[in-house]
Amino acid sequence: MPKAGRYDYPANDLEYCIEKLRKIIEVCKADTIKREVAADALGMAIRGGATSSLFASMAIYGLVETHEGELRITELGKSIIFGEPDEVERAKGESVRKVALFADIFDQYGANVTEEQLRIFLRQKAYVDVAKVQSLTNIIGNIFKKVAIHLKSAEVAKPVEVAPTVGRREITMPEEAIPKEVLGELRTTDYGVLKIKDILSADLAMKIIEGLKAKLQAKAEEKGR
């Protein structure tokens, strides 16, 4: 797996990996495939460097899991190949976000990062050796431009979060965080993650919030005694 300082990154862009994954599924018609069988399905050398880079790229995007000489297609990979259009685009956004380097670049600069900004990021945040910065800027910049469009869509689907504040917790839900099928998610350390998508789940979320509020009020009263 290629490295840029403290980050791993894929050698291939997402659409290329999806194209190859689709071919593997069409030929092999299985969820778990031996590496040599997958390589043969693609007409690639079993022990070739390009094959290893491709499978590693698929793994870092979360399309497959690699274990003991096999590729196992993940639920995320299946969603991208077989899902409805909206589901596919959300899954692609989740897939690119699994690459920490791409997610961090996007969160700091957005989709239209300049070459200068990327060089600064690689030096200051990734801790890339100065002698390698320019070459990595070109390589990573080319891949990032191809995947950033999916990060734009991922930004729309940000979950509802329980954010800590002084003396209380509050729910924040920006309007752009409301996709069609799922209103959002309630994340708490006490109850985990609840997907808010209908009246029943919304009512449950409100009960959880009231429970958290009661706990915080009780703690506040104890401190005031």
C-alpha positions, 0 to 999 in steps of 0.5 A, spaced: 500 500 500 502 506 498 504 511 503 504 519 504 507 520 510 503 517 516 497 516 511 496 510 507 492 511 500 490 507 494 494 507 488 487 506 484 481 511 484 474 509 486 471 508 479 477 504 476 476 499 483 468 499 482 469 497 474 474 491 476 469 489 482 463 489 477 467 484 473 470 479 478 462 479 480 460 478 473 465 472 472 465 469 479 458 470 481 460 469 489 461 473 495 468 470 497 473 469 491 480 466 491 485 472 489 488 467 483 481 466 481 479 474 481 486 475 478 484 470 472 477 473 472 480 480 470 486 477 465 491 480 470 497 476 473 496 473 479 503 475 482 503 482 478 504 488 482 498 491 478 494 486 481 496 487 488 495 494 488 488 493 485 486 489 491 489 493 496 486 499 493 479 495 493 480 494 501 482 501 503 476 503 499 472 498 503 469 494 497 473 488 499 476 484 505 482 480 504 484 474 508 488 468 507 489 469 500 481 471 499 477 477 497 470 477 500 466 482 498 463 487 503 456 490 504 459 496 502 461 493 495 455 490 494 451 496 495 455 500 490 454 494 485 447 492 486 444 498 490 439 503 487 442 510 484 441 514 491 444 508 495 450 507 490 452 515 491 451 514 498 455 508 499 461 511 494 461 517 499 462 512 505 467 508 501 472 514 499 471 517 506 474 510 509 481 513 506 483 518 511 488 522 507 482 523 502 477 525 508 482 529 511 484 533 505 476 534 503 475 536 510 480 542 510 480 544 503 474 542 500 473 538 493 477 544 489 484 543 493 489 547 490 496 544 488 499 549 493 494 547 499 495 540 497 503 541 498 502 544 505 497 539 507 502 533 505 508 537 509 504 539 515 499 534 516 502 528 513 509 529 515 511 527 508 519 528 507 520 535 503 524 531 497 517 527 496 512 532 496 512 534 489 511 527 486 506 525 491 502 532 490 501 530 483 500 523 484 495 524 490 492 530 487 490 526 480 486 521 484 483 526 489 480 530 483 477 523 481 474 521 488 472 528 491 465 528 487 463 523 492 465 526 498 461 532 496 455 527 496 457 524 503 457 531 506 450 532 505 449 526 509 452 528 515 449 525 521 445 528 527 450 528 533 450 529 540 455 535 541 458 536 548 457 543 551 458 546 558 453 543 563 449 540 558 448 536 551 444 538 545 442 535 539 445 539 532 442 537 526 443 542 520 438 542 514 443 539 509 444 533 514 437 530 512 437 525 506 431 523 503 430 516 506 433 517 513 433 524 517 439 522 521 442 519 526 443 520 534 449 518 537 451 517 544 456 513 548 450 510 553 445 508 547 450 507 541 447 509 534 440 510 532 437 511 525 432 516 525 427 514 519 420 514 521 415 516 527 417 510 531 425 511 531 424 519 532 419 518 538 425 513 541 430 518 540 426 523 544 425 518 549 433 517 549 434 525 549 429 526 555 433 520 559 440 523 558 437 530 560 434 527 566 441 524 568 445 531 567 440 534 571 441 529 577 448 530 576 448 538 576 443 537 582 448 533 586 454 538 585 450 543 587 449 540 594 
